[in-house]
Amino acid sequence: MIPLTITSPTEAALWPEDLRRTAFLLDTTEEGCSGAGWAQSEHLASANLLSPVTPVTKTSFSLVGVSDGGSVSAAGALRRHGSSCACCVGRPVLVDRLLSLIQERARGRCAFFRHIALVVSPGQQCGVAQGLEISPFLENMFSLKVEQ
């Protein structure tokens, strides 16, 4: 299981350099965190992180071509399951991004990381942790920790 630490911008800034070099920084705060020293960093819009996505989004878990209604493109474009697939429809934005990170890591499409630092506003830490703990998609992939 990959360690997933839910942290605040202040706590993320205190992470030791050796841990940063092997961690993926996923920042959801409006002010943004510095990506300096991290294996890789990304900013994810924080609005409704755990609300279900109503449209089916492009993910790296896919079987159906996104643009052509079902055929698989030779270019290797991102694909998704059909429009009624239970694992694609209604999946929260954060869960969707975490799952696609696992796929990108496995396929070598991003820097290899050993840890994920999920940066949220201090008031959101417990709520985000609870939302991720109940996700059936993530239960066997991450070990959650909340930094206080």
Disulfide bonds with the S-S distance in Angstrom:
none
